Amino acid sequence: MSEFIPHKRRMEEEYLQTTLRIKYNTIEILDQLATDLDMSRNELINQCIDYALENLKKPSNNEKEKQSV
């Protein structure tokens, strides 16, 4: 799996505003990281989500069956 290295980038795409419930501890970590990286929390969260989706391992049918049992 490739490394996740957040970086500042221009926001050229269209975005949809949405609401999420995130644990307080997670927000504290994200806020500190965003500050350290000189980027917004939104920018960091979007990059985290993009990375997770690009590196997501989809379960096979056998793995799905095991989870449902």
N, CA, C and O atoms as a printed pandas DataFrame, in Angstrom:
     atom_number atom_name residue_name chain_id  residue_number  x_coord  y_coord  z_coord
0              1         N          MET        A               1    0.846   -1.173    0.000
1              2        CA          MET        A               1    0.000    0.000    0.000
2              3         C          MET        A               1    0.893    1.239    0.000
3              4         O          MET        A               1    1.916    1.282    0.685
4              5         N          SER        A               2    0.501    2.220   -0.760
5              6        CA          SER        A               2    1.281    3.448   -0.831
6              7         C          SER        A               2    1.123    4.263    0.460
7              8         O          SER        A               2    0.151    4.097    1.197
8              9         N          GLU        A               3    2.083    5.132    0.714
9             10        CA          GLU        A               3    2.036    5.979    1.895
10            11         C          GLU        A               3    1.061    7.128    1.682
11            12         O          GLU        A               3    0.882    7.605    0.561
12            13         N          PHE        A               4    0.439    7.564    2.761
13            14        CA          PHE        A               4   -0.451    8.724    2.709
14            15         C          PHE        A               4    0.342    9.937    3.154
15            16         O          PHE        A               4    0.787   10.010    4.299
16            17         N          ILE        A               5    0.521   10.890    2.249
17            18        CA          ILE        A               5    1.239   12.119    2.558
18            19         C          ILE        A               5    0.324   13.289    2.194
19            20         O          ILE        A               5    0.238   13.665    1.025
20            21         N          PRO        A               6   -0.364   13.872    3.191
21            22        CA          PRO        A               6   -1.248   14.990    2.903
22            23         C          PRO        A               6   -0.452   16.197    2.406
23            24         O          PRO        A               6    0.687   16.410    2.822
24            25         N          HIS        A               7   -1.049   16.975    1.525
25            26        CA          HIS        A               7   -0.375   18.149    0.984
26            27         C          HIS        A               7   -1.412   19.185    0.572
27            28         O          HIS        A               7   -2.553   18.846    0.258
28            29         N          LYS        A               8   -1.009   20.435    0.576
29            30        CA          LYS        A               8   -1.909   21.498    0.140
30            31         C          LYS        A               8   -2.119   21.381   -1.356
31            32         O          LYS        A               8   -1.181   21.122   -2.110
32            33         N          ARG        A               9   -3.352   21.573   -1.776
33            34        CA          ARG        A               9   -3.651   21.553   -3.208
34            35         C          ARG        A               9   -4.797   22.515   -3.470
35            36         O          ARG        A               9   -5.575   22.846   -2.575
36            37         N          ARG        A              10   -4.881   22.947   -4.698
37            38        CA          ARG        A              10   -5.969   23.838   -5.083
38            39         C          ARG        A              10   -7.276   23.067   -5.122
39            40         O          ARG        A              10   -7.324   21.926   -5.579
40            41         N          MET        A              11   -8.319   23.692   -4.645
41            42        CA          MET        A              11   -9.629   23.051   -4.676
42            43         C          MET        A              11  -10.285   23.423   -5.992
43            44         O          MET        A              11  -10.913   24.476   -6.107
44            45         N          GLU        A              12  -10.140   22.558   -6.982
45            46        CA          GLU        A              12  -10.646   22.827   -8.323
46            47         C          GLU        A              12  -11.950   22.093   -8.615
47            48         O          GLU        A              12  -12.636   22.397   -9.591
48            49         N          GLU        A              13  -12.283   21.141   -7.779
49            50        CA          GLU        A              13  -13.490   20.359   -8.024
50            51         C          GLU        A              13  -14.682   20.979   -7.302
51            52         O          GLU        A              13  -14.530   21.815   -6.411
52            53         N          GLU        A              14  -15.870   20.548   -7.713
53            54        CA          GLU        A              14  -17.071   20.981   -7.029
54            55         C          GLU        A              14  -17.271   20.119   -5.794
55            56         O          GLU        A              14  -16.976   18.924   -5.806
56            57         N          TYR        A              15  -17.766   20.722   -4.742
57            58        CA          TYR        A              15  -17.970   20.003   -3.488
58            59         C          TYR        A              15  -19.422   20.096   -3.057
59            60         O          TYR        A              15  -20.126   21.051   -3.384
60            61         N          LEU        A              16  -19.850   19.096   -2.325
61            62        CA          LEU        A              16  -21.181   19.065   -1.733
62            63         C          LEU        A              16  -21.001   19.212   -0.239
63            64         O          LEU        A              16  -20.225   18.475    0.369
64            65         N          GLN        A              17  -21.697   20.142    0.354
65            66        CA          GLN        A              17  -21.606   20.324    1.803
66            67         C          GLN        A              17  -22.444   19.249    2.481
67            68         O          GLN        A              17  -23.586   19.000    2.095
68            69         N          THR        A              18  -21.869   18.622    3.488
69            70        CA          THR        A              18  -22.559   17.563    4.212
70            71         C          THR        A              18  -22.196   17.643    5.687
71            72         O          THR        A              18  -21.305   18.402    6.068
72            73         N          THR        A              19  -22.870   16.878    6.506
73            74        CA          THR        A              19  -22.611   16.862    7.939
74            75         C          THR        A              19  -22.204   15.457    8.347
75            76         O          THR        A              19  -22.802   14.474    7.909
76            77         N          LEU        A              20  -21.185   15.370    9.187
77            78        CA          LEU        A              20  -20.716   14.084    9.716
78            79         C          LEU        A              20  -20.641   14.150   11.229
79            80         O          LEU        A              20  -20.427   15.221   11.797
80            81         N          ARG        A              21  -20.814   13.028   11.876
81            82        CA          ARG        A              21  -20.560   12.930   13.313
82            83         C          ARG        A              21  -19.223   12.229   13.471
83            84         O          ARG        A              21  -19.054   11.083   13.053
84            85         N          ILE        A              22  -18.283   12.925   14.074
85            86        CA          ILE        A              22  -16.936   12.391   14.249
86            87         C          ILE        A              22  -16.593   12.470   15.732
87            88         O          ILE        A              22  -16.912   13.453   16.401
88            89         N          LYS        A              23  -15.942   11.428   16.238
89            90        CA          LYS        A              23  -15.573   11.400   17.650
90            91         C          LYS        A              23  -14.698   12.602   18.012
91            92         O          LYS        A              23  -13.877   13.047   17.210
92            93         N          TYR        A              24  -14.884   13.121   19.232
93            94        CA          TYR        A              24  -14.111   14.283   19.692
94            95         C          TYR        A              24  -12.612   14.047   19.564
95            96         O          TYR        A              24  -11.881   14.917   19.090
96            97         N          ASN        A              25  -12.155   12.874   19.985
97            98        CA          ASN        A              25  -10.725   12.562   19.928
98            99         C          ASN        A              25  -10.206   12.613   18.493
99           100         O          ASN        A              25   -9.104   13.101   18.241
100          101         N          THR        A              26  -10.999   12.111   17.562
101          102        CA          THR        A              26  -10.595   12.125   16.154
102          103         C          THR        A              26  -10.487   13.555   15.635
103          104         O          THR        A              26   -9.554   13.881   14.901
104          105         N          ILE        A              27  -11.436   14.406   16.014
105          106        CA          ILE        A              27  -11.394   15.812   15.593
106          107         C          ILE        A              27  -10.155   16.500   16.157
107          108         O          ILE        A              27   -9.509   17.288   15.466
108          109         N          GLU        A              28   -9.828   16.202   17.408
109          110        CA          GLU        A              28   -8.631   16.809   18.007
110          111         C          GLU        A              28   -7.375   16.415   17.232
111          112         O          GLU        A              28   -6.501   17.248   16.990
112          113         N          ILE        A              29   -7.291   15.151   16.848
113          114        CA          ILE        A              29   -6.140   14.669   16.079
114          115         C          ILE        A              29   -6.102   15.333   14.707
115          116         O          ILE        A              29   -5.053   15.798   14.264
116          117         N          LEU        A              30   -7.255   15.373   14.037
117          118        CA          LEU        A              30   -7.334   16.003   12.714
118          119         C          LEU        A              30   -6.972   17.485   12.781
119          120         O          LEU        A              30   -6.242   17.990   11.929
120          121         N          ASP        A              31   -7.481   18.172   13.788
121          122        CA          ASP        A              31   -7.190   19.601   13.919
122          123         C          ASP        A              31   -5.696   19.847   14.131
123          124         O          ASP        A              31   -5.132   20.776   13.554
124          125         N          GLN        A              32   -5.059   19.022   14.952
125          126        CA          GLN        A              32   -3.631   19.194   15.194
126          127         C          GLN        A              32   -2.831   18.912   13.925
127          128         O          GLN        A              32   -1.898   19.644   13.597
128          129         N          LEU        A              33   -3.201   17.848   13.214
129          130        CA          LEU        A              33   -2.527   17.532   11.954
130          131         C          LEU        A              33   -2.706   18.656   10.934
131          132         O          LEU        A              33   -1.751   19.056   10.269
132          133         N          ALA        A              34   -3.918   19.154   10.817
133          134        CA          ALA        A              34   -4.196   20.224    9.861
134          135         C          ALA        A              34   -3.370   21.465   10.196
135          136         O          ALA        A              34   -2.830   22.115    9.301
136          137         N          THR        A              35   -3.275   21.786   11.465
137          138        CA          THR        A              35   -2.462   22.923   11.889
138          139         C          THR        A              35   -0.999   22.694   11.546
139          140         O          THR        A              35   -0.338   23.575   10.995
140          141         N          ASP        A              36   -0.490   21.501   11.875
141          142        CA          ASP        A              36    0.913   21.178   11.593
142          143         C          ASP        A              36    1.224   21.232   10.099
143          144         O          ASP        A              36    2.330   21.594    9.700
144          145         N          LEU        A              37    0.241   20.869    9.282
145          146        CA          LEU        A              37    0.436   20.818    7.830
146          147         C          LEU        A              37    0.012   22.107    7.130
147          148         O          LEU        A              37    0.108   22.212    5.908
148          149         N          ASP        A              38   -0.448   23.070    7.893
149          150        CA          ASP        A              38   -0.902   24.350    7.356
150          151         C          ASP        A              38   -1.984   24.167    6.292
151          152         O          ASP        A              38   -1.904   24.719    5.194
152          153         N          MET        A              39   -2.998   23.376    6.651
153          154        CA          MET        A              39   -4.127   23.150    5.751
154          155         C          MET        A              39   -5.402   23.130    6.575
155          156         O          MET        A              39   -5.355   23.002    7.798
156          157         N          SER        A              40   -6.532   23.256    5.912
157          158        CA          SER        A              40   -7.807   23.231    6.635
158          159         C          SER        A              40   -8.165   21.803    7.034
159          160         O          SER        A              40   -7.695   20.833    6.440
160          161         N          ARG        A              41   -9.003   21.705    8.047
161          162        CA          ARG        A              41   -9.507   20.393    8.471
162          163         C          ARG        A              41  -10.237   19.735    7.306
163          164         O          ARG        A              41  -10.073   18.538    7.066
164          165         N          ASN        A              42  -11.044   20.511    6.580
165          166        CA          ASN        A              42  -11.796   20.003    5.445
166          167         C          ASN        A              42  -10.867   19.388    4.397
167          168         O          ASN        A              42  -11.102   18.282    3.910
168          169         N          GLU        A              43   -9.817   20.122    4.065
169          170        CA          GLU        A              43   -8.851   19.653    3.065
170          171         C          GLU        A              43   -8.212   18.330    3.508
171          172         O          GLU        A              43   -8.070   17.404    2.709
172          173         N          LEU        A              44   -7.831   18.252    4.784
173          174        CA          LEU        A              44   -7.210   17.036    5.318
174          175         C          LEU        A              44   -8.184   15.864    5.292
175          176         O          LEU        A              44   -7.825   14.766    4.867
176          177         N          ILE        A              45   -9.418   16.093    5.745
177          178        CA          ILE        A              45  -10.409   15.010    5.765
178          179         C          ILE        A              45  -10.691   14.507    4.353
179          180         O          ILE        A              45  -10.799   13.300    4.137
180          181         N          ASN        A              46  -10.810   15.419    3.393
181          182        CA          ASN        A              46  -11.043   14.993    2.010
182          183         C          ASN        A              46   -9.902   14.139    1.486
183          184         O          ASN        A              46  -10.140   13.142    0.805
184          185         N          GLN        A              47   -8.670   14.514    1.793
185          186        CA          GLN        A              47   -7.529   13.718    1.344
186          187         C          GLN        A              47   -7.491   12.354    2.040
187          188         O          GLN        A              47   -7.130   11.352    1.424
188          189         N          CYS        A              48   -7.862   12.317    3.318
189          190        CA          CYS        A              48   -7.927   11.038    4.045
190          191         C          CYS        A              48   -8.969   10.109    3.413
191          192         O          CYS        A              48   -8.719    8.919    3.220
192          193         N          ILE        A              49  -10.132   10.666    3.098
193          194        CA          ILE        A              49  -11.195    9.871    2.474
194          195         C          ILE        A              49  -10.755    9.383    1.095
195          196         O          ILE        A              49  -10.944    8.212    0.766
196          197         N          ASP        A              50  -10.169   10.271    0.284
197          198        CA          ASP        A              50   -9.694    9.877   -1.047
198          199         C          ASP        A              50   -8.699    8.729   -0.950
199          200         O          ASP        A              50   -8.783    7.758   -1.702
200          201         N          TYR        A              51   -7.754    8.847   -0.015
201          202        CA          TYR        A              51   -6.736    7.806    0.159
202          203         C          TYR        A              51   -7.387    6.477    0.575
203          204         O          TYR        A              51   -7.056    5.418    0.042
204          205         N          ALA        A              52   -8.311    6.553    1.528
205          206        CA          ALA        A              52   -8.980    5.331    1.994
206          207         C          ALA        A              52   -9.743    4.651    0.859
207          208         O          ALA        A              52   -9.691    3.428    0.724
208          209         N          LEU        A              53  -10.444    5.425    0.050
209          210        CA          LEU        A              53  -11.208    4.843   -1.056
210          211         C          LEU        A              53  -10.301    4.254   -2.134
211          212         O          LEU        A              53  -10.605    3.200   -2.692
212          213         N          GLU        A              54   -9.195    4.926   -2.428
213          214        CA          GLU        A              54   -8.261    4.429   -3.445
214          215         C          GLU        A              54   -7.551    3.152   -3.000
215          216         O          GLU        A              54   -7.122    2.356   -3.836
216          217         N          ASN        A              55   -7.427    2.955   -1.690
217          218        CA          ASN        A              55   -6.692    1.809   -1.169
218          219         C          ASN        A              55   -7.589    0.787   -0.476
219          220         O          ASN        A              55   -7.107   -0.103    0.225
220          221         N          LEU        A              56   -8.885    0.923   -0.679
221          222        CA          LEU        A              56   -9.859    0.029   -0.067
222          223         C          LEU        A              56   -9.782   -1.358   -0.681
223          224         O          LEU        A              56   -9.807   -1.509   -1.903
224          225         N          LYS        A              57   -9.690   -2.362    0.169
225          226        CA          LYS        A              57   -9.734   -3.743   -0.305
226          227         C          LYS        A              57  -11.175   -4.213   -0.164
227          228         O          LYS        A              57  -11.696   -4.325    0.945
228          229         N          LYS        A              58  -11.806   -4.484   -1.285
229          230        CA          LYS        A              58  -13.191   -4.934   -1.253
230          231         C          LYS        A              58  -13.225   -6.413   -0.885
231          232         O          LYS        A              58  -12.463   -7.204   -1.442
232          233         N          PRO        A              59  -14.101   -6.798    0.047
233          234        CA          PRO        A              59  -14.160   -8.199    0.454
234          235         C          PRO        A              59  -14.675   -9.097   -0.678
235          236         O          PRO        A              59  -15.559   -8.717   -1.445
236          237         N          SER        A              60  -14.100  -10.280   -0.754
237          238        CA          SER        A              60  -14.576  -11.267   -1.729
238          239         C          SER        A              60  -15.906  -11.836   -1.248
239          240         O          SER        A              60  -16.324  -11.574   -0.120
240          241         N          ASN        A              61  -16.566  -12.610   -2.095
241          242        CA          ASN        A              61  -17.840  -13.217   -1.697
242          243         C          ASN        A              61  -17.670  -14.116   -0.482
243          244         O          ASN        A              61  -18.537  -14.136    0.391
244          245         N          ASN        A              62  -16.543  -14.879   -0.406
245          246        CA          ASN        A              62  -16.296  -15.740    0.742
246          247         C          ASN        A              62  -16.175  -14.921    2.023
247          248         O          ASN        A              62  -16.704  -15.315    3.062
248          249         N          GLU        A              63  -15.489  -13.797    1.957
249          250        CA          GLU        A              63  -15.322  -12.951    3.136
250          251         C          GLU        A              63  -16.653  -12.347    3.552
251          252         O          GLU        A              63  -16.916  -12.201    4.746
252          253         N          LYS        A              64  -17.501  -11.990    2.584
253          254        CA          LYS        A              64  -18.828  -11.452    2.897
254          255         C          LYS        A              64  -19.670  -12.488    3.619
255          256         O          LYS        A              64  -20.365  -12.174    4.584
256          257         N          GLU        A              65  -19.602  -13.747    3.138
257          258        CA          GLU        A              65  -20.382  -14.829    3.752
258          259         C          GLU        A              65  -19.930  -15.070    5.182
259          260         O          GLU        A              65  -20.769  -15.291    6.056
260          261         N          LYS        A              66  -18.631  -15.034    5.447
261          262        CA          LYS        A              66  -18.094  -15.242    6.791
262          263         C          LYS        A              66  -18.569  -14.129    7.728
263          264         O          LYS        A              66  -18.862  -14.391    8.894
264          265         N          GLN        A              67  -18.648  -12.891    7.230
265          266        CA          GLN        A              67  -19.066  -11.756    8.067
266          267         C          GLN        A              67  -20.541  -11.847    8.435
267          268         O          GLN        A              67  -20.932  -11.399    9.512
268          269         N          SER        A              68  -21.364  -12.417    7.564
269          270        CA          SER        A              68  -22.794  -12.470    7.819
270          271         C          SER        A              68  -23.195  -13.619    8.744
271          272         O          SER        A              68  -24.328  -13.661    9.222
272          273         N          VAL        A              69  -22.281  -14.543    8.997
273          274        CA          VAL        A              69  -22.589  -15.697    9.849
274          275         C          VAL        A              69  -22.395  -15.379   11.294
275          276         O          VAL        A              69  -22.609  -16.238   12.149
